[in-house]
Amino acid sequence: MIPSKHSRPRAAIALPSILAGLLLALSLPPFGFWPLAFIGSGLLFWRLEGLRMRTRFFSGWLAGLGCFVPGLYWAHSFNTYGAAALMAIEALSMAVAAALVPRNLLRGPAFVGAFTILEAIRMTWPFGGLPIGGVFLGQADGPLLRTARIGGPLLLTALVWGSGAVLATLVVGLLRSPHKRPTNPVLVSLVGVVAVVVAGYLAPNGGPPVGRLSVASIQGGGKRGFDKEQVNPATVFAAQLAATYEMERKDAHHTPRLVLWPEDVISLAGPLQGSSVGATMAQLASGLHTTIIAGVTSTVSSTAFDNMAVVWAPNGHIVAHYEKVHRVPFGEYVPYRGFFSHFANLSRVPLDAVPGHGSGMVNTPVGKVGIMISYEVFFANRSLPAVRAGAQLLLVPTNTSSYAASQIPTQEVAADEIQATQEGRDLVQAAPTGYSTVVNNNGQLLQRSVLGKRDVILATVAMRTGRTIYERFGDPPVLLACALALVLSWIKARLARPA
Protein backbone atom coordinates (compact mmCIF):
# COMPACT_ATOMS: atom_id res chain seq x y z
CA MET A 1 0.00 0.00 0.00
CA ILE A 2 1.41 3.36 -1.01
CA PRO A 3 0.91 6.03 1.71
CA SER A 4 -0.90 9.20 0.71
CA LYS A 5 1.00 12.43 0.50
CA HIS A 6 -0.70 13.52 3.72
CA SER A 7 0.38 10.51 5.80
CA ARG A 8 3.70 10.85 7.57
CA PRO A 9 5.56 8.86 10.22
CA ARG A 10 4.54 9.90 13.70
CA ALA A 11 8.06 11.00 14.55
CA ALA A 12 8.07 13.34 11.58
CA ILE A 13 5.05 15.05 13.13
CA ALA A 14 5.94 14.77 16.80
CA LEU A 15 9.59 15.82 16.88
CA PRO A 16 9.28 19.14 14.98
CA SER A 17 6.09 19.96 16.90
CA ILE A 18 7.67 19.40 20.31
CA LEU A 19 10.81 21.26 19.24
CA ALA A 20 8.68 24.21 18.11
CA GLY A 21 7.07 24.36 21.54
CA LEU A 22 10.40 24.10 23.33
CA LEU A 23 11.79 26.98 21.29
CA LEU A 24 8.78 29.08 22.29
CA ALA A 25 9.36 28.16 25.95
CA LEU A 26 13.03 29.14 25.73
CA SER A 27 11.99 32.58 24.47
CA LEU A 28 10.25 33.18 27.81
CA PRO A 29 11.78 34.34 31.10
CA PRO A 30 13.83 33.16 32.89
CA PHE A 31 15.60 31.92 29.73
CA GLY A 32 14.79 35.04 27.71
CA PHE A 33 16.08 33.98 24.26
CA TRP A 34 13.35 36.03 22.55
CA PRO A 35 14.44 35.39 18.91
CA LEU A 36 13.70 31.69 19.40
CA ALA A 37 9.98 32.50 19.44
CA PHE A 38 10.10 33.33 15.73
CA ILE A 39 11.98 30.12 14.92
CA GLY A 40 9.57 28.07 17.03
CA SER A 41 6.44 29.58 15.52
CA GLY A 42 7.94 29.25 12.03
CA LEU A 43 8.78 25.59 12.59
CA LEU A 44 5.21 24.88 13.69
CA PHE A 45 3.82 26.79 10.70
CA TRP A 46 5.91 24.64 8.36
CA ARG A 47 4.96 21.42 10.15
CA LEU A 48 1.21 22.04 9.82
CA GLU A 49 1.31 22.31 6.04
CA GLY A 50 -0.74 19.64 4.28
CA LEU A 51 -1.84 17.82 7.42
CA ARG A 52 -5.37 16.57 8.04
CA MET A 53 -7.30 18.37 10.76
CA ARG A 54 -6.90 15.65 13.38
CA THR A 55 -3.16 15.48 12.67
CA ARG A 56 -2.90 19.26 12.93
CA PHE A 57 -4.67 19.00 16.30
CA PHE A 58 -2.13 16.40 17.44
CA SER A 59 0.80 18.49 16.19
CA GLY A 60 -0.51 21.63 17.91
CA TRP A 61 -1.08 19.78 21.18
CA LEU A 62 2.48 18.48 21.18
CA ALA A 63 3.76 21.99 20.47
CA GLY A 64 1.62 23.21 23.36
CA LEU A 65 3.15 20.61 25.66
CA GLY A 66 6.62 21.60 24.48
CA CYS A 67 5.81 25.20 25.40
CA PHE A 68 3.75 24.87 28.56
CA VAL A 69 5.47 21.98 30.35
CA PRO A 70 8.61 24.12 30.87
CA GLY A 71 6.63 27.38 30.75
CA LEU A 72 4.36 26.32 33.64
CA TYR A 73 6.90 24.16 35.45
CA TRP A 74 6.56 26.33 38.57
CA ALA A 75 3.13 24.80 39.25
CA HIS A 76 4.58 21.41 40.23
CA SER A 77 5.80 22.82 43.53
CA PHE A 78 2.19 23.20 44.66
CA ASN A 79 0.61 20.00 43.33
CA THR A 80 2.26 17.57 40.91
CA TYR A 81 -0.95 16.05 39.55
CA GLY A 82 -2.62 19.44 39.30
CA ALA A 83 0.40 20.82 37.43
CA ALA A 84 0.31 17.95 34.93
CA ALA A 85 -3.39 18.52 34.32
CA LEU A 86 -2.81 22.26 33.96
CA MET A 87 -0.07 21.78 31.39
CA ALA A 88 -2.13 19.33 29.36
CA ILE A 89 -5.20 21.56 29.38
CA GLU A 90 -3.30 24.73 28.52
CA ALA A 91 -1.65 22.90 25.61
CA LEU A 92 -5.10 22.30 24.12
CA SER A 93 -5.23 25.98 23.14
CA MET A 94 -2.46 25.38 20.59
CA ALA A 95 -4.10 22.12 19.52
CA VAL A 96 -7.38 23.81 18.68
CA ALA A 97 -5.58 26.71 16.98
CA ALA A 98 -3.56 24.31 14.81
CA ALA A 99 -6.70 22.44 13.83
CA LEU A 100 -8.28 25.71 12.68
CA VAL A 101 -5.45 26.51 10.24
CA PRO A 102 -6.36 25.42 6.67
CA ARG A 103 -4.27 22.73 5.09
CA ASN A 104 -2.73 24.85 2.35
CA LEU A 105 -4.30 28.02 0.93
CA LEU A 106 -3.90 31.26 2.88
CA ARG A 107 -2.41 29.43 5.85
CA GLY A 108 -0.45 32.48 6.97
CA PRO A 109 -3.35 34.80 7.90
CA ALA A 110 -5.31 31.89 9.39
CA PHE A 111 -2.26 30.76 11.39
CA VAL A 112 -1.88 34.21 12.96
CA GLY A 113 -5.63 34.61 13.52
CA ALA A 114 -6.21 31.18 15.05
CA PHE A 115 -3.25 31.18 17.43
CA THR A 116 -3.89 34.75 18.59
CA ILE A 117 -7.60 34.15 19.20
CA LEU A 118 -6.96 30.93 21.11
CA GLU A 119 -4.33 32.71 23.19
CA ALA A 120 -6.89 35.44 23.95
CA ILE A 121 -9.29 32.73 25.12
CA ARG A 122 -6.56 31.10 27.23
CA MET A 123 -5.89 34.49 28.86
CA THR A 124 -9.50 34.77 30.00
CA TRP A 125 -10.87 31.22 30.45
CA PRO A 126 -11.34 29.14 32.51
CA PHE A 127 -11.41 30.71 35.98
CA GLY A 128 -10.35 34.10 34.65
CA GLY A 129 -7.58 32.76 32.39
CA LEU A 130 -3.83 32.24 32.72
CA PRO A 131 -1.57 34.64 30.77
CA ILE A 132 1.51 33.20 32.50
CA GLY A 133 3.54 31.26 29.94
CA GLY A 134 2.10 33.25 27.04
CA VAL A 135 4.46 33.88 24.12
CA PHE A 136 4.01 37.65 24.45
CA LEU A 137 5.99 37.64 27.70
CA GLY A 138 9.12 36.57 25.85
CA GLN A 139 9.08 39.78 23.80
CA ALA A 140 9.43 42.17 26.74
CA ASP A 141 13.13 42.59 25.98
CA GLY A 142 12.84 42.33 22.19
CA PRO A 143 12.14 44.78 19.36
CA LEU A 144 8.41 44.05 19.35
CA LEU A 145 7.83 45.47 22.84
CA ARG A 146 6.75 48.97 21.82
CA THR A 147 4.01 47.63 19.56
CA ALA A 148 2.19 47.02 22.86
CA ARG A 149 1.37 50.75 22.70
CA ILE A 150 -0.78 49.92 19.69
CA GLY A 151 -2.33 46.55 20.49
CA GLY A 152 -1.19 45.33 23.89
CA PRO A 153 -0.26 41.69 24.59
CA LEU A 154 -2.45 40.34 21.80
CA LEU A 155 -0.62 42.35 19.14
CA LEU A 156 2.69 41.06 20.53
CA THR A 157 1.23 37.55 20.30
CA ALA A 158 0.04 38.06 16.72
CA LEU A 159 3.44 39.42 15.68
CA VAL A 160 5.22 36.37 17.10
CA TRP A 161 3.05 34.02 15.05
CA GLY A 162 3.09 36.29 12.01
CA SER A 163 6.86 36.70 12.06
CA GLY A 164 7.25 32.94 12.32
CA ALA A 165 4.98 32.33 9.34
CA VAL A 166 6.89 34.86 7.21
CA LEU A 167 10.25 33.42 8.30
CA ALA A 168 9.19 29.86 7.50
CA THR A 169 7.81 30.83 4.10
CA LEU A 170 11.01 32.66 3.18
CA VAL A 171 13.29 29.81 4.32
CA VAL A 172 11.24 27.07 2.62
CA GLY A 173 10.99 29.11 -0.57
CA LEU A 174 14.74 29.68 -0.58
CA LEU A 175 15.49 26.00 -0.02
CA ARG A 176 13.11 24.90 -2.76
CA SER A 177 14.08 27.55 -5.32
CA PRO A 178 17.36 29.28 -4.35
CA HIS A 179 17.27 31.70 -7.30
CA LYS A 180 13.59 32.54 -7.22
CA ARG A 181 12.45 35.82 -5.68
CA PRO A 182 9.93 35.66 -2.82
CA THR A 183 6.33 36.03 -3.92
CA ASN A 184 4.51 39.33 -3.52
CA PRO A 185 2.27 38.12 -0.63
CA VAL A 186 5.35 37.12 1.35
CA LEU A 187 7.06 40.44 0.72
CA VAL A 188 3.89 42.32 1.64
CA SER A 189 3.65 40.33 4.89
CA LEU A 190 7.28 41.02 5.73
CA VAL A 191 6.86 44.74 5.05
CA GLY A 192 3.68 44.70 7.15
CA VAL A 193 5.46 43.22 10.18
CA VAL A 194 8.28 45.75 9.89
CA ALA A 195 5.78 48.61 9.49
CA VAL A 196 3.92 47.63 12.66
CA VAL A 197 7.19 47.47 14.61
CA VAL A 198 8.23 50.91 13.34
CA ALA A 199 4.76 52.26 14.13
CA GLY A 200 5.17 51.03 17.70
CA TYR A 201 8.26 53.20 18.15
CA LEU A 202 6.42 56.22 16.75
CA ALA A 203 3.12 55.69 18.56
CA PRO A 204 2.09 57.87 21.55
CA ASN A 205 3.82 56.76 24.75
CA GLY A 206 1.89 58.53 27.47
CA GLY A 207 3.17 62.00 26.69
CA PRO A 208 5.56 64.27 28.56
CA PRO A 209 5.61 64.19 32.36
CA VAL A 210 3.11 66.39 34.16
CA GLY A 211 5.05 65.95 37.39
CA ARG A 212 7.79 64.03 39.16
CA LEU A 213 7.47 61.83 42.22
CA SER A 214 10.15 60.42 44.51
CA VAL A 215 9.33 56.85 45.47
CA ALA A 216 10.79 54.01 47.52
CA SER A 217 10.07 50.33 46.91
CA ILE A 218 10.71 48.44 50.13
CA GLN A 219 11.87 44.81 50.00
CA GLY A 220 12.26 43.27 53.45
CA GLY A 221 14.03 40.16 52.21
CA GLY A 222 13.90 36.61 53.52
CA LYS A 223 13.89 32.97 52.49
CA ARG A 224 12.00 31.95 49.38
CA GLY A 225 9.92 28.87 48.61
CA PHE A 226 7.76 28.85 51.74
CA ASP A 227 3.97 29.06 52.02
CA LYS A 228 2.30 31.77 54.03
CA GLU A 229 1.47 29.20 56.73
CA GLN A 230 5.18 28.38 57.09
CA VAL A 231 6.31 31.95 57.78
CA ASN A 232 5.41 33.97 60.85
CA PRO A 233 3.59 37.14 59.69
CA ALA A 234 5.33 39.08 62.45
CA THR A 235 8.71 38.17 60.92
CA VAL A 236 7.66 39.48 57.52
CA PHE A 237 6.28 42.70 58.99
CA ALA A 238 9.43 43.22 61.07
CA ALA A 239 11.61 42.78 57.98
CA GLN A 240 9.61 45.45 56.13
CA LEU A 241 9.88 47.84 59.05
CA ALA A 242 13.62 47.27 59.34
CA ALA A 243 14.15 47.95 55.64
CA THR A 244 12.07 51.12 55.88
CA TYR A 245 14.05 52.37 58.86
CA GLU A 246 17.27 51.65 56.97
CA MET A 247 15.97 53.86 54.16
CA GLU A 248 15.32 56.63 56.67
CA ARG A 249 18.78 56.37 58.20
CA LYS A 250 20.44 56.60 54.78
CA ASP A 251 18.96 60.01 54.06
CA ALA A 252 16.68 61.43 56.73
CA HIS A 253 16.47 64.78 54.93
CA HIS A 254 15.10 63.45 51.63
CA THR A 255 12.35 60.98 52.49
CA PRO A 256 10.48 59.85 49.36
CA ARG A 257 6.98 61.23 48.97
CA LEU A 258 5.65 57.71 48.32
CA VAL A 259 6.72 54.48 49.99
CA LEU A 260 5.44 51.23 48.45
CA TRP A 261 5.30 48.02 50.46
CA PRO A 262 4.55 44.59 48.92
CA GLU A 263 1.39 42.53 48.92
CA ASP A 264 0.42 40.59 52.04
CA VAL A 265 3.23 41.83 54.28
CA ILE A 266 0.60 42.86 56.81
CA SER A 267 -1.37 39.73 57.65
CA LEU A 268 -4.10 39.98 60.26
CA ALA A 269 -6.56 37.57 61.82
CA GLY A 270 -9.01 40.44 62.27
CA PRO A 271 -9.71 43.94 60.98
CA LEU A 272 -6.97 46.47 60.36
CA GLN A 273 -8.83 49.24 62.15
CA GLY A 274 -7.91 49.25 65.82
CA SER A 275 -5.03 46.78 65.45
CA SER A 276 -1.54 47.37 66.82
CA VAL A 277 -0.11 46.90 63.33
CA GLY A 278 -2.43 49.59 62.01
CA ALA A 279 -1.24 51.93 64.74
CA THR A 280 2.39 51.19 63.86
CA MET A 281 1.76 52.01 60.20
CA ALA A 282 0.03 55.25 61.12
CA GLN A 283 3.02 56.26 63.24
CA LEU A 284 5.42 55.29 60.46
CA ALA A 285 3.61 57.39 57.87
CA SER A 286 3.34 60.40 60.14
CA GLY A 287 6.92 60.01 61.39
CA LEU A 288 8.28 59.91 57.85
CA HIS A 289 5.68 62.45 56.73
CA THR A 290 5.10 60.41 53.60
CA THR A 291 2.36 58.44 51.88
CA ILE A 292 2.65 54.69 52.41
CA ILE A 293 0.84 52.06 50.36
CA ALA A 294 1.06 48.55 51.80
CA GLY A 295 -0.48 45.15 51.10
CA VAL A 296 -2.85 43.96 53.83
CA THR A 297 -4.68 40.66 54.18
CA SER A 298 -7.27 40.29 56.93
CA THR A 299 -9.61 37.47 57.82
CA VAL A 300 -13.23 38.60 57.59
CA SER A 301 -15.04 35.32 58.34
CA SER A 302 -14.46 31.62 58.85
CA THR A 303 -14.36 31.17 55.06
CA ALA A 304 -13.10 34.45 53.59
CA PHE A 305 -10.35 37.06 53.72
CA ASP A 306 -9.63 40.45 52.14
CA ASN A 307 -6.55 41.19 50.04
CA MET A 308 -6.04 44.95 49.84
CA ALA A 309 -3.59 47.72 49.17
CA VAL A 310 -4.13 50.33 51.88
CA VAL A 311 -3.06 53.99 51.64
CA TRP A 312 -1.81 55.86 54.73
CA ALA A 313 -1.51 59.64 54.31
CA PRO A 314 1.40 61.64 55.78
CA ASN A 315 -0.83 62.50 58.76
CA GLY A 316 -1.15 58.80 59.60
CA HIS A 317 -4.78 58.42 58.51
CA ILE A 318 -6.01 55.73 56.13
CA VAL A 319 -7.38 57.63 53.14
CA ALA A 320 -8.03 54.93 50.53
CA HIS A 321 -7.74 51.27 49.73
CA TYR A 322 -8.00 48.94 46.74
CA GLU A 323 -9.28 45.37 46.99
CA LYS A 324 -7.78 42.82 44.62
CA VAL A 325 -10.20 42.09 41.78
CA HIS A 326 -8.52 39.27 39.84
CA ARG A 327 -7.91 36.51 42.35
CA VAL A 328 -5.59 33.53 41.81
CA PRO A 329 -7.67 30.38 41.30
CA PHE A 330 -6.55 27.54 43.58
CA GLY A 331 -4.18 30.01 45.23
CA GLU A 332 -6.44 32.68 46.73
CA TYR A 333 -9.74 30.92 46.22
CA VAL A 334 -11.01 27.53 45.09
CA PRO A 335 -13.73 27.60 42.42
CA TYR A 336 -16.32 24.87 42.91
CA ARG A 337 -14.65 23.95 46.17
CA GLY A 338 -17.05 21.10 46.91
CA PHE A 339 -16.33 19.46 43.55
CA PHE A 340 -12.55 19.81 43.60
CA SER A 341 -12.32 18.64 47.21
CA HIS A 342 -12.94 15.12 45.90
CA PHE A 343 -9.75 15.22 43.82
CA ALA A 344 -7.24 17.23 45.86
CA ASN A 345 -6.32 18.30 49.36
CA LEU A 346 -7.47 21.93 49.58
CA SER A 347 -6.08 22.59 53.06
CA ARG A 348 -3.43 24.92 51.59
CA VAL A 349 -6.24 27.26 50.52
CA PRO A 350 -8.50 27.21 53.59
CA LEU A 351 -10.09 30.61 52.91
CA ASP A 352 -11.36 32.31 49.77
CA ALA A 353 -10.34 35.88 48.96
CA VAL A 354 -13.26 38.30 48.70
CA PRO A 355 -13.36 39.59 45.09
CA GLY A 356 -12.83 43.32 44.85
CA HIS A 357 -14.49 45.79 42.52
CA GLY A 358 -13.51 48.99 40.81
CA SER A 359 -11.04 50.21 38.23
CA GLY A 360 -7.89 50.08 40.36
CA MET A 361 -7.42 53.84 40.17
CA VAL A 362 -6.86 55.22 43.66
CA ASN A 363 -6.73 58.87 44.72
CA THR A 364 -3.77 59.36 47.05
CA PRO A 365 -2.08 62.42 48.58
CA VAL A 366 0.61 62.16 45.87
CA GLY A 367 -1.81 61.87 42.95
CA LYS A 368 -3.90 59.34 41.05
CA VAL A 369 -2.27 55.92 40.86
CA GLY A 370 -3.33 52.65 39.27
CA ILE A 371 -2.83 49.64 41.53
CA MET A 372 -2.51 46.02 40.38
CA ILE A 373 -1.95 43.50 43.13
CA SER A 374 0.49 40.73 42.17
CA TYR A 375 -1.18 38.30 39.71
CA GLU A 376 -3.22 41.16 38.23
CA VAL A 377 -0.13 42.56 36.49
CA PHE A 378 -0.37 39.72 33.95
CA PHE A 379 -3.80 40.93 32.82
CA ALA A 380 -4.07 43.92 30.48
CA ASN A 381 -7.66 44.50 31.54
CA ARG A 382 -6.56 45.48 35.05
CA SER A 383 -4.40 48.47 34.06
CA LEU A 384 -6.71 49.67 31.27
CA PRO A 385 -9.63 50.80 33.49
CA ALA A 386 -7.23 52.39 35.99
CA VAL A 387 -5.52 54.54 33.36
CA ARG A 388 -8.82 55.37 31.70
CA ALA A 389 -10.01 56.56 35.10
CA GLY A 390 -7.05 58.92 35.35
CA ALA A 391 -4.13 56.98 36.85
CA GLN A 392 -0.82 58.75 36.20
CA LEU A 393 1.45 56.04 37.63
CA LEU A 394 1.17 52.25 37.97
CA LEU A 395 1.99 50.45 41.23
CA VAL A 396 2.33 46.70 41.77
CA PRO A 397 2.51 45.43 45.35
CA THR A 398 3.23 41.71 44.88
CA ASN A 399 4.33 38.60 46.74
CA THR A 400 6.14 35.80 44.93
CA SER A 401 7.95 34.48 48.01
CA SER A 402 6.37 31.03 47.78
CA TYR A 403 8.20 30.36 44.49
CA ALA A 404 11.68 29.02 45.21
CA ALA A 405 12.87 29.46 41.62
CA SER A 406 13.00 32.64 39.55
CA GLN A 407 10.52 31.61 36.84
CA ILE A 408 7.46 33.48 38.12
CA PRO A 409 9.39 36.55 39.37
CA THR A 410 11.12 36.95 36.01
CA GLN A 411 7.88 36.54 34.07
CA GLU A 412 6.32 39.12 36.37
CA VAL A 413 9.10 41.57 35.49
CA ALA A 414 8.30 40.99 31.82
CA ALA A 415 4.64 41.70 32.58
CA ASP A 416 5.72 44.93 34.32
CA GLU A 417 7.54 46.05 31.18
CA ILE A 418 4.59 45.27 28.92
CA GLN A 419 2.05 46.94 31.21
CA ALA A 420 4.15 50.11 31.43
CA THR A 421 4.55 50.21 27.64
CA GLN A 422 0.95 49.53 26.70
CA GLU A 423 -0.36 52.24 29.03
CA GLY A 424 2.45 54.78 28.63
CA ARG A 425 2.98 54.95 32.39
CA ASP A 426 5.97 54.51 34.68
CA LEU A 427 5.59 51.51 36.98
CA VAL A 428 6.93 50.65 40.43
CA GLN A 429 6.75 47.16 41.93
CA ALA A 430 7.49 46.02 45.48
CA ALA A 431 7.94 42.38 46.50
CA PRO A 432 8.98 41.09 49.95
CA THR A 433 11.77 38.89 48.54
CA GLY A 434 11.94 40.23 44.95
CA TYR A 435 11.82 41.20 42.29
CA SER A 436 11.12 44.82 43.13
CA THR A 437 11.36 47.01 40.05
CA VAL A 438 11.12 50.43 38.46
CA VAL A 439 10.10 50.56 34.78
CA ASN A 440 9.61 53.65 32.64
CA ASN A 441 6.81 54.33 30.16
CA ASN A 442 8.84 52.85 27.28
CA GLY A 443 9.12 49.51 29.06
CA GLN A 444 12.76 50.04 30.02
CA LEU A 445 13.71 48.28 33.25
CA LEU A 446 15.52 50.97 35.22
CA GLN A 447 16.06 49.16 38.52
CA ARG A 448 15.60 45.62 39.79
CA SER A 449 16.37 44.17 43.21
CA VAL A 450 18.14 40.91 44.06
CA LEU A 451 16.00 37.90 44.94
CA GLY A 452 15.88 37.15 48.65
CA LYS A 453 17.93 40.15 49.76
CA ARG A 454 16.79 43.11 51.82
CA ASP A 455 16.74 46.06 49.50
CA VAL A 456 15.35 49.56 49.08
CA ILE A 457 14.91 50.93 45.59
CA LEU A 458 14.87 54.72 45.45
CA ALA A 459 13.78 56.43 42.26
CA THR A 460 12.13 59.50 40.82
CA VAL A 461 9.36 58.56 38.43
CA ALA A 462 7.20 60.57 36.05
CA MET A 463 3.47 61.18 36.33
CA ARG A 464 1.75 61.16 32.94
CA THR A 465 -1.72 61.83 31.55
CA GLY A 466 -1.24 61.09 27.82
CA ARG A 467 -3.02 58.22 26.10
CA THR A 468 -1.64 55.35 24.05
CA ILE A 469 -3.53 53.82 21.13
CA TYR A 470 -4.04 50.65 23.16
CA GLU A 471 -5.47 52.62 26.08
CA ARG A 472 -8.00 54.17 23.71
CA PHE A 473 -9.12 51.04 21.86
CA GLY A 474 -8.00 48.01 23.85
CA ASP A 475 -8.11 44.48 22.40
CA PRO A 476 -11.10 44.63 19.96
CA PRO A 477 -9.14 45.85 16.88
CA VAL A 478 -6.61 43.01 17.11
CA LEU A 479 -9.30 40.42 17.82
CA LEU A 480 -11.44 41.65 14.92
CA ALA A 481 -8.50 41.56 12.50
CA CYS A 482 -7.58 38.04 13.60
CA ALA A 483 -11.17 36.82 13.32
CA LEU A 484 -11.46 38.27 9.81
CA ALA A 485 -8.16 36.68 8.77
CA LEU A 486 -9.30 33.28 10.01
CA VAL A 487 -12.81 33.42 8.51
CA LEU A 488 -11.71 34.78 5.13
CA SER A 489 -8.95 32.18 4.90
CA TRP A 490 -11.45 29.37 5.40
CA ILE A 491 -13.88 30.89 2.91
CA LYS A 492 -11.10 31.16 0.34
CA ALA A 493 -9.98 27.58 1.04
CA ARG A 494 -13.54 26.30 0.63
CA LEU A 495 -14.09 28.17 -2.63
CA ALA A 496 -10.80 26.87 -4.01
CA ARG A 497 -11.76 23.24 -3.53
CA PRO A 498 -12.37 21.39 -6.80
CA ALA A 499 -16.02 20.66 -7.54
C-alpha positions, -999 to 999 in steps of 0.1 A, spaced: 0 0 0 14 34 -10 9 60 17 -9 92 7 10 124 5 -7 135 37 4 105 58 37 109 76 56 89 102 45 99 137 81 110 145 81 133 116 51 150 131 59 148 168 96 158 169 93 191 150 61 200 169 77 194 203 108 213 192 87 242 181 71 244 215 104 241 233 118 270 213 88 291 223 94 282 259 130 291 257 120 326 245 103 332 278 118 343 311 138 332 329 156 319 297 148 350 277 161 340 243 134 360 226 144 354 189 137 317 194 100 325 194 101 333 157 120 301 149 96 281 170 64 296 155 79 293 120 88 256 126 52 249 137 38 268 107 59 246 84 50 214 102 12 220 98 13 223 60 -7 196 43 -18 178 74 -54 166 80 -73 184 108 -69 157 134 -32 155 127 -29 193 129 -47 190 163 -21 164 174 8 185 162 -5 216 179 -11 198 212 25 185 212 38 220 205 16 232 234 32 206 257 66 216 245 58 252 254 37 249 286 55 220 303 86 241 309 66 274 307 44 263 336 69 242 355 66 263 386 31 248 392 46 214 402 58 228 435 22 232 447 6 200 433 23 176 409 -10 161 396 -26 194 393 4 208 374 3 179 349 -34 185 343 -28 223 340 -1 218 314 -21 193 294 -52 216 294 -33 247 285 -16 229 256 -51 223 241 -52 260 231 -25 254 206 -41 221 195 -74 238 187 -56 267 170 -36 243 148 -67 224 138 -83 257 127 -55 265 102 -64 254 67 -43 227 51 -27 248 24 -43 280 9 -39 313 29 -24 294 58 -4 325 70 -33 348 79 -53 319 94 -23 308 114 -19 342 130 -56 346 135 -62 312 151 -32 312 174 -39 348 186 -76 342 192 -70 309 211 -43 327 232 -69 354 239 -93 327 251 -66 311 272 -59 345 289 -95 348 300 -109 312 305 -113 291 325 -114 307 360 -103 341 346 -76 328 324 -38 322 327 -16 346 308 15 332 325 35 313 299 21 333 270 45 339 241 40 376 245 60 376 277 91 366 258 91 398 238 94 422 267 131 426 260 128 423 222 121 448 194 84 440 194 78 455 228 68 490 218 40 476 196 22 470 229 14 508 227 -8 499 197 -23 466 205 -12 453 239 -3 417 246 -25 403 218 -6 423 191 27 411 205 12 375 203 0 381 167 34 394 157 52 364 171 31 340 151 31 363 120 69 367 121 73 329 123 50 323 93 69 349 72 103 334 83 92 299 75 78 308 41 110 327 32 133 298 43 112 271 26 110 291 -6 147 297 -6 155 260 0 131 249 -28 141 276 -53 174 293 -44 173 317 -73 136 325 -72 124 358 -57 99 357 -28 63 360 -39 45 393 -35 23 381 -6 53 371 13 71 404 7 39 423 16 37 403 49 73 410 57 69 447 51 37 447 71 55 432 102 83 458 99 58 486 95 39 476 127 72 475 146 82 509 133 48 523 141 52 510 177 83 532 182 64 562 167 31 557 186 21 579 216 38 568 248 19 585 275 32 620 267 56 643 286 56 642 324 31 664 342 50 659 374 78 640 392 75 618 422 102 604 445 93 568 455 108 540 475 101 503 469 107 484 501 119 448 500 123 433 534 140 402 522 139 366 535 139 330 525 120 319 494 99 289 486 78 288 517 40 291 520 23 318 540 15 292 567 52 284 571 63 319 578 54 340 608 36 371 597 53 391 625 87 382 609 77 395 575 63 427 590 94 432 611 116 428 580 96 454 561 99 478 591 136 473 593 142 480 556 121 511 559 141 524 589 173 517 570 160 539 542 153 566 567 188 564 582 204 566 548 190 600 541 167 614 567 165 648 549 151 634 516 124 610 525 105 599 494 70 612 490 57 577 483 67 545 500 54 512 485 53 480 505 46 446 489 14 425 489 4 406 520 32 418 543 6 429 568 -14 397 577 -41 400 603 -66 376 618 -90 404 623 -97 439 610 -70 465 604 -88 492 621 -79 492 658 -50 468 654 -15 474 668 -1 469 633 -24 496 620 -12 519 647 24 512 639 18 520 602 0 553 611 30 563 632 54 553 605 36 574 579 33 604 601 69 600 614 83 599 579 57 624 567 51 604 536 24 584 519 27 547 524 8 521 504 11 485 518 -5 452 511 -28 440 538 -47 407 542 -73 403 569 -96 375 578 -132 386 576 -150 353 583 -145 316 588 -144 312 551 -131 344 536 -104 371 537 -96 404 521 -65 412 500 -60 450 498 -36 477 492 -41 503 519 -31 540 516 -18 559 547 -15 596 543 14 616 558 -8 625 588 -12 588 596 -48 584 585 -60 557 561 -74 576 531 -80 549 505 -77 513 497 -80 489 467 -93 454 470 -78 428 446 -102 421 418 -85 393 398 -79 365 423 -56 335 418 -77 304 413 -65 275 436 -42 300 452 -64 327 467 -97 309 462 -110 275 451 -137 276 424 -163 249 429 -146 239 462 -171 211 469 -163 195 436 -125 198 436 -123 186 472 -129 151 459 -97 152 438 -72 172 459 -63 183 494 -75 219 496 -61 226 531 -34 249 516 -62 273 505 -85 272 536 -101 306 529 -114 323 498 -103 359 490 -133 383 487 -134 396 451 -128 433 448 -145 458 425 -135 490 408 -110 502 382 -79 501 404 -74 538 402 -69 552 437 -67 589 447 -38 594 470 -21 624 486 6 622 459 -18 619 429 -39 593 410 -23 559 409 -33 527 393 -28 496 415 -25 460 404 -20 435 431 5 407 422 -12 383 397 -32 412 382 -1 426 365 -4 397 339 -38 409 328 -41 439 305 -77 445 315 -66 455 351 -44 485 341 -67 497 313 -96 508 335 -72 524 360 -55 545 334 -88 554 317 -100 566 351 -70 589 354 -41 570 368 -8 587 362 15 560 376 12 522 380 20 505 412 23 467 418 25 454 453 32 417 449 43 386 467 61 358 449 79 345 480 64 310 478 82 304 445 117 290 452 129 295 416 130 326 396 105 316 368 75 335 381 94 365 394 111 370 360 79 365 341 63 391 364 91 416 355 83 410 318 46 417 326 57 449 343 75 461 312 46 453 289 21 469 312 42 501 314 45 502 276 9 495 267 -4 522 290 25 548 286 30 549 324 60 545 347 56 515 370 69 507 404 68 472 419 75 460 455 79 424 465 90 411 500 118 389 485 119 402 450 118 412 423 111 448 431 114 470 400 111 504 385 101 506 348 96 536 326 68 543 302 88 529 273 91 495 291 128 500 300 137 483 333 155 510 352 161 492 385 156 456 398 164 442 432 181 409 441 160 379 449 159 371 487 179 401 498 168 431 518 167 461 495 153 496 491 149 509 456 149 547 454 138 564 423 121 595 408 94 586 384 72 606 361 35 612 363 17 612 329 -17 618 315 -12 611 278 -30 582 261 -16 554 240 -35 538 211 -40 507 232 -55 526 261 -80 542 237 -91 510 219 -80 480 239 -81 445 224 -111 446 200 -91 459 169 -66 430 171 -93 404 178 -114 417 149 -85 416 125 -76 380 136 -112 368 133 -115 383 98 -82 367 88 -93 333 100 -128 334 85 -117 348 51 -89 322 49 -115 294 54 -139 309 29 -111 312 3 -100 276 10 -135 263 6 -141 282 -26 -108 269 -40 -118 232 -35 -124 214 -68 -160 207 -75 
